[in-house]
């Protein structure tokens, strides 16, 4: 299945959240090495992050999450721990925050 980062989020995804394409500050994606799913993150100018996971078969799972901006490692680590408590796995947290999975693992190991 072809994957195009630009076409993952459509107008309706943004309208549901009161946004438009002009509000997107950055787009990024990471591929889960275990299952091949691609997690795409669109960061909006209001601080909200739209997360969409696309499975290998094309199933799309969407989430709208607001991740506060962080200015220190402690703040970043607190956000990682909070997302983990909300049952997000390390790969998803890494993709949402544009970090490596090993960084997330190291933070969670040092609870």
C-alpha positions as YAML, in Angstrom:
chain: A
units: angstrom
residues:
- id: 1
  name: UNK
  ca: [0.00, 0.00, 0.00]
- id: 2
  name: UNK
  ca: [1.41, 3.39, -0.97]
- id: 3
  name: UNK
  ca: [1.89, 5.91, 1.80]
- id: 4
  name: UNK
  ca: [1.82, 9.65, 1.24]
- id: 5
  name: UNK
  ca: [2.40, 11.84, 4.29]
- id: 6
  name: UNK
  ca: [0.57, 14.80, 2.77]
- id: 7
  name: UNK
  ca: [-2.62, 12.80, 2.15]
- id: 8
  name: UNK
  ca: [-2.94, 11.18, 5.57]
- id: 9
  name: UNK
  ca: [-4.79, 14.13, 7.10]
- id: 10
  name: UNK
  ca: [-7.72, 15.39, 5.10]
- id: 11
  name: UNK
  ca: [-9.83, 18.51, 5.42]
- id: 12
  name: UNK
  ca: [-12.45, 16.74, 7.55]
- id: 13
  name: UNK
  ca: [-9.83, 15.65, 10.12]
- id: 14
  name: UNK
  ca: [-8.89, 19.28, 10.59]
- id: 15
  name: UNK
  ca: [-12.44, 20.70, 10.50]
- id: 16
  name: UNK
  ca: [-13.47, 18.30, 13.31]
- id: 17
  name: UNK
  ca: [-10.87, 20.07, 15.44]
- id: 18
  name: UNK
  ca: [-11.76, 23.57, 14.26]
- id: 19
  name: UNK
  ca: [-8.59, 23.86, 12.20]
- id: 20
  name: UNK
  ca: [-7.45, 24.07, 8.57]
- id: 21
  name: UNK
  ca: [-4.31, 23.15, 6.63]
- id: 22
  name: UNK
  ca: [-2.94, 26.64, 7.33]
- id: 23
  name: UNK
  ca: [-2.83, 25.77, 11.06]
- id: 24
  name: UNK
  ca: [-0.38, 22.88, 10.57]
- id: 25
  name: UNK
  ca: [3.05, 23.78, 11.90]
- id: 26
  name: UNK
  ca: [4.76, 20.45, 11.25]
- id: 27
  name: UNK
  ca: [4.12, 16.94, 9.93]
- id: 28
  name: UNK
  ca: [6.14, 13.89, 10.85]
- id: 29
  name: UNK
  ca: [5.78, 10.14, 10.85]
- id: 30
  name: UNK
  ca: [7.47, 7.10, 12.28]
- id: 31
  name: UNK
  ca: [7.08, 3.46, 11.35]
- id: 32
  name: UNK
  ca: [6.61, 0.95, 14.16]
- id: 33
  name: UNK
  ca: [9.34, -1.61, 13.60]
- id: 34
  name: UNK
  ca: [7.32, -4.36, 15.31]
- id: 35
  name: UNK
  ca: [4.04, -4.19, 13.39]
- id: 36
  name: UNK
  ca: [4.72, -1.88, 10.44]
- id: 37
  name: UNK
  ca: [2.07, 0.66, 11.47]
- id: 38
  name: UNK
  ca: [2.84, 4.26, 10.61]
- id: 39
  name: UNK
  ca: [2.05, 6.95, 13.15]
- id: 40
  name: UNK
  ca: [1.64, 10.39, 11.66]
- id: 41
  name: UNK
  ca: [1.73, 13.53, 13.79]
- id: 42
  name: UNK
  ca: [0.45, 16.93, 12.71]
- id: 43
  name: UNK
  ca: [1.32, 19.70, 15.17]
- id: 44
  name: UNK
  ca: [-1.04, 22.67, 14.99]
- id: 45
  name: UNK
  ca: [-0.33, 26.29, 15.87]
- id: 46
  name: UNK
  ca: [-2.57, 26.02, 18.96]
- id: 47
  name: UNK
  ca: [-0.36, 23.32, 20.51]
- id: 48
  name: UNK
  ca: [-2.66, 20.45, 19.62]
- id: 49
  name: UNK
  ca: [-1.20, 17.36, 18.02]
- id: 50
  name: UNK
  ca: [-3.38, 15.29, 15.71]
- id: 51
  name: UNK
  ca: [-2.24, 11.69, 15.70]
- id: 52
  name: UNK
  ca: [-3.24, 9.19, 13.06]
- id: 53
  name: UNK
  ca: [-2.02, 5.61, 12.90]
- id: 54
  name: UNK
  ca: [-2.25, 3.83, 9.55]
- id: 55
  name: UNK
  ca: [-1.95, 0.05, 9.70]
- id: 56
  name: UNK
  ca: [-0.37, -2.04, 6.98]
- id: 57
  name: UNK
  ca: [-3.84, -2.88, 5.70]
- id: 58
  name: UNK
  ca: [-4.86, 0.78, 5.53]
- id: 59
  name: UNK
  ca: [-7.00, 1.03, 8.68]
- id: 60
  name: UNK
  ca: [-6.78, 4.58, 10.08]
- id: 61
  name: UNK
  ca: [-6.97, 5.27, 13.82]
- id: 62
  name: UNK
  ca: [-7.23, 8.97, 14.72]
- id: 63
  name: UNK
  ca: [-6.66, 10.77, 18.02]
- id: 64
  name: UNK
  ca: [-6.60, 14.46, 18.92]
- id: 65
  name: UNK
  ca: [-4.21, 15.05, 21.76]
- id: 66
  name: UNK
  ca: [-2.96, 18.33, 23.16]
- id: 67
  name: UNK
  ca: [0.62, 18.00, 24.32]
- id: 68
  name: UNK
  ca: [1.90, 21.00, 26.20]
- id: 69
  name: UNK
  ca: [5.10, 22.53, 24.93]
- id: 70
  name: UNK
  ca: [7.99, 21.74, 27.21]
- id: 71
  name: UNK
  ca: [11.10, 23.74, 28.00]
- id: 72
  name: UNK
  ca: [13.04, 21.28, 30.11]
- id: 73
  name: UNK
  ca: [13.93, 17.62, 30.24]
- id: 74
  name: UNK
  ca: [11.91, 17.27, 33.45]
- id: 75
  name: UNK
  ca: [8.77, 18.61, 31.75]
- id: 76
  name: UNK
  ca: [9.35, 16.30, 28.76]
- id: 77
  name: UNK
  ca: [9.80, 13.31, 31.08]
- id: 78
  name: UNK
  ca: [6.64, 14.17, 33.03]
- id: 79
  name: UNK
  ca: [4.66, 14.22, 29.76]
- id: 80
  name: UNK
  ca: [6.14, 10.86, 28.72]
- id: 81
  name: UNK
  ca: [5.17, 9.33, 32.08]
- id: 82
  name: UNK
  ca: [1.67, 10.78, 31.86]
- id: 83
  name: UNK
  ca: [1.12, 9.39, 28.35]
- id: 84
  name: UNK
  ca: [2.36, 6.00, 29.54]
- id: 85
  name: UNK
  ca: [-0.17, 6.07, 32.40]
- id: 86
  name: UNK
  ca: [-2.86, 6.72, 29.77]
- id: 87
  name: UNK
  ca: [-1.91, 3.36, 28.19]
- id: 88
  name: UNK
  ca: [-0.01, 4.69, 25.17]
- id: 89
  name: UNK
  ca: [2.85, 2.39, 24.23]
- id: 90
  name: UNK
  ca: [6.45, 3.54, 23.91]
- id: 91
  name: UNK
  ca: [6.40, 3.56, 20.09]
- id: 92
  name: UNK
  ca: [3.30, 5.79, 20.04]
- id: 93
  name: UNK
  ca: [4.71, 8.16, 22.64]
- id: 94
  name: UNK
  ca: [7.94, 8.43, 20.68]
- id: 95
  name: UNK
  ca: [6.06, 9.19, 17.48]
- id: 96
  name: UNK
  ca: [3.77, 11.74, 19.17]
- id: 97
  name: UNK
  ca: [6.66, 13.63, 20.72]
- id: 98
  name: UNK
  ca: [9.17, 13.16, 17.89]
- id: 99
  name: UNK
  ca: [11.56, 11.21, 20.10]
- id: 100
  name: UNK
  ca: [13.27, 7.87, 19.77]
- id: 101
  name: UNK
  ca: [11.66, 4.85, 21.39]
- id: 102
  name: UNK
  ca: [14.84, 4.29, 23.38]
- id: 103
  name: UNK
  ca: [14.56, 7.77, 24.92]
- id: 104
  name: UNK
  ca: [11.00, 7.00, 26.01]
- id: 105
  name: UNK
  ca: [12.13, 3.63, 27.38]
- id: 106
  name: UNK
  ca: [14.95, 5.23, 29.37]
- id: 107
  name: UNK
  ca: [12.59, 7.81, 30.91]
- id: 108
  name: UNK
  ca: [10.03, 5.16, 31.89]
- id: 109
  name: UNK
  ca: [12.68, 2.86, 33.32]
- id: 110
  name: UNK
  ca: [13.85, 5.61, 35.70]
- id: 111
  name: UNK
  ca: [10.39, 6.08, 37.28]
...
